[in-house]
Amino acid sequence: MHVAFIDESERDEDFYFLGALVCDETSYQQISRGLDSLLREHSSDPGSSVTLGHELHGHALMQGIGEWKRFHFGNGPASSLRH
């Protein structure tokens, strides 16, 4: 089995851009465990508004905005996500 995650990334007057991640079941399980770990780690921070059931948005994570603004991830906001 393969799993596909599809999301729109941007749109302008002429185009609607989509991004996708397609992976096999083993990779899906590894990705899922990694994202669960990320949420567990950051939801346990006393001042965090991140929760275990939080919906992840790439833009907010990569830019360190919204509920991720408290977390500083090295050079660019998300560089510490690359443990």
C-alpha positions in Angstrom: 0.0 0.0 0.0 1.1 3.6 -0.6 -0.1 6.7 1.2 -0.4 10.2 -0.4 -0.5 13.4 1.5 -1.7 16.2 -0.8 -2.0 19.9 0.1 -2.3 23.1 -1.7 0.7 25.3 -1.2 -0.1 28.5 -2.9 -2.3 30.1 -5.6 -2.1 33.1 -7.8 -4.3 34.5 -10.6 -3.2 31.8 -13.1 -2.1 28.8 -11.1 -3.1 26.6 -8.1 -0.1 24.9 -6.7 -0.2 21.5 -5.0 2.4 19.6 -3.1 2.4 15.9 -2.4 4.3 13.3 -0.4 3.8 9.7 -1.5 5.3 6.9 0.5 5.0 3.2 1.3 3.5 1.9 4.5 6.8 1.5 6.3 7.8 5.1 5.5 4.3 6.3 6.5 4.7 4.7 9.9 8.1 6.2 10.4 6.8 9.7 9.4 3.8 9.3 11.6 5.9 8.3 14.7 8.2 11.3 14.0 5.4 13.8 13.8 3.8 12.3 16.9 7.1 12.7 18.7 7.4 16.3 17.6 3.9 17.1 18.9 4.6 15.2 22.2 7.8 17.2 22.7 6.4 20.6 22.0 3.0 20.1 23.7 4.8 19.2 26.9 6.4 22.7 26.9 4.5 24.6 29.7 4.1 27.8 27.6 3.2 26.1 24.3 -0.2 26.3 22.6 0.7 23.1 20.6 -1.5 20.1 21.6 -1.2 16.4 20.9 -4.0 16.5 18.4 -2.7 19.7 16.7 -3.0 20.0 12.9 0.4 20.6 11.5 0.9 23.3 8.8 4.2 23.4 7.0 4.3 27.1 6.5 3.9 27.8 10.3 6.5 25.2 11.2 9.0 26.4 8.6 8.6 30.1 9.4 8.3 29.8 13.2 4.9 31.6 13.3 1.6 31.1 15.0 1.7 28.4 17.6 5.4 27.7 16.6 6.6 31.3 17.2 8.0 30.4 20.6 10.3 27.7 19.1 13.5 28.8 17.6 14.9 26.2 15.2 18.5 27.1 14.5 19.4 29.0 11.3 16.0 29.0 9.8 13.0 28.4 12.0 12.6 24.7 11.2 16.3 23.5 11.2 16.0 21.7 14.5 13.3 19.5 13.1 16.1 17.7 11.3 17.3 15.8 14.4 
